[in-house]
Amino acid sequence: MDLMHLIGAGIAVLTGLGAGIGIGIATSGTTQAISRQPEASGKLMPVFILGIALAESTAIYGFVVAILIFTK
């Protein structure tokens, strides 16, 4: 295994860091919005879940790329 492969796999896994930050910001914003207007929670939750799913997909893509690089 070449050192560059290991570095590339490590960088690819760092996409999870961005996804975690994005999910934290989304959770914070949704929590604040619901605490200010509880009646709007029905409209906020589907958008919140979609945003989390999209942020998490970037982490999964990075993980898959890291696995592909590492096993090559």
Sine and cosine of phi, psi and omega as CSV:
sin_phi,cos_phi,sin_psi,cos_psi,sin_omega,cos_omega
0.00,0.00,0.82,-0.57,-0.01,-1.00
-0.97,0.25,0.52,-0.85,0.01,-1.00
-0.89,0.46,-0.57,0.82,0.01,-1.00
-0.91,0.41,-0.55,0.83,0.07,-1.00
-0.89,0.45,-0.68,0.74,0.00,-1.00
-0.92,0.40,-0.64,0.77,0.04,-1.00
-0.91,0.41,-0.67,0.74,0.03,-1.00
-0.89,0.45,-0.65,0.76,0.04,-1.00
-0.91,0.41,-0.63,0.78,0.04,-1.00
-0.90,0.43,-0.65,0.76,0.03,-1.00
-0.92,0.39,-0.62,0.78,0.01,-1.00
-0.90,0.43,-0.57,0.82,0.01,-1.00
-0.94,0.34,-0.39,0.92,0.00,-1.00
-0.91,0.42,-0.20,0.98,0.08,-1.00
-0.89,0.45,-0.41,0.91,0.07,-1.00
-0.90,0.44,-0.49,0.87,0.04,-1.00
-0.91,0.42,-0.72,0.70,0.04,-1.00
-0.90,0.43,-0.62,0.78,0.03,-1.00
-0.91,0.42,-0.65,0.76,0.03,-1.00
-0.90,0.44,-0.66,0.75,0.04,-1.00
-0.91,0.42,-0.69,0.73,0.00,-1.00
-0.89,0.45,-0.66,0.75,0.03,-1.00
-0.92,0.39,-0.61,0.79,0.04,-1.00
-0.90,0.44,-0.68,0.74,0.03,-1.00
-0.91,0.41,-0.67,0.74,0.01,-1.00
-0.90,0.44,-0.67,0.74,0.02,-1.00
-0.90,0.44,-0.67,0.75,0.02,-1.00
-0.89,0.46,-0.73,0.68,0.00,-1.00
-0.90,0.44,-0.66,0.75,0.01,-1.00
-0.92,0.39,-0.65,0.76,0.03,-1.00
-0.89,0.46,-0.68,0.73,0.03,-1.00
-0.90,0.43,-0.67,0.74,-0.01,-1.00
-0.91,0.42,-0.66,0.75,0.00,-1.00
-0.94,0.35,-0.58,0.82,0.01,-1.00
-0.94,0.35,-0.48,0.88,0.03,-1.00
-0.99,0.15,-0.61,0.79,0.00,-1.00
-0.68,-0.73,1.00,0.07,-0.04,-1.00
-0.88,0.48,-0.46,0.89,-0.02,-1.00
-0.95,0.33,-0.26,0.97,0.00,-1.00
-1.00,0.00,0.06,1.00,-0.08,-1.00
-0.90,0.44,-0.51,0.86,0.03,-1.00
-0.91,0.42,-0.51,0.86,0.03,-1.00
-1.00,0.07,-0.45,0.89,-0.07,-1.00
-0.99,0.15,-0.59,0.81,-0.12,-0.99
-0.89,0.46,-0.67,0.74,0.03,-1.00
-0.89,0.45,-0.62,0.79,0.03,-1.00
-0.93,0.38,-0.63,0.78,0.03,-1.00
-0.89,0.46,-0.72,0.69,0.00,-1.00
-0.90,0.44,-0.65,0.76,0.04,-1.00
-0.89,0.45,-0.68,0.73,0.03,-1.00
-0.89,0.46,-0.66,0.75,0.03,-1.00
-0.90,0.43,-0.65,0.76,0.00,-1.00
-0.89,0.45,-0.66,0.75,0.02,-1.00
-0.92,0.38,-0.64,0.77,0.03,-1.00
-0.92,0.39,-0.65,0.76,0.00,-1.00
-0.93,0.36,-0.52,0.86,0.01,-1.00
-0.90,0.43,-0.54,0.84,0.05,-1.00
-0.91,0.41,-0.62,0.79,0.04,-1.00
-0.91,0.41,-0.64,0.77,0.01,-1.00
-0.92,0.40,-0.66,0.75,0.05,-1.00
-0.87,0.49,-0.69,0.73,0.03,-1.00
-0.89,0.46,-0.63,0.78,0.02,-1.00
-0.91,0.41,-0.66,0.75,0.02,-1.00
-0.91,0.42,-0.67,0.74,0.04,-1.00
-0.89,0.46,-0.66,0.75,0.03,-1.00
-0.88,0.47,-0.67,0.75,0.03,-1.00
-0.90,0.44,-0.68,0.74,0.00,-1.00
-0.90,0.44,-0.65,0.76,0.01,-1.00
-0.93,0.37,-0.68,0.73,-0.07,-1.00
-0.92,0.39,-0.57,0.82,-0.04,-1.00
-1.00,0.02,-0.06,1.00,-0.01,-1.00
-0.96,0.28,0.00,0.00,0.00,0.00
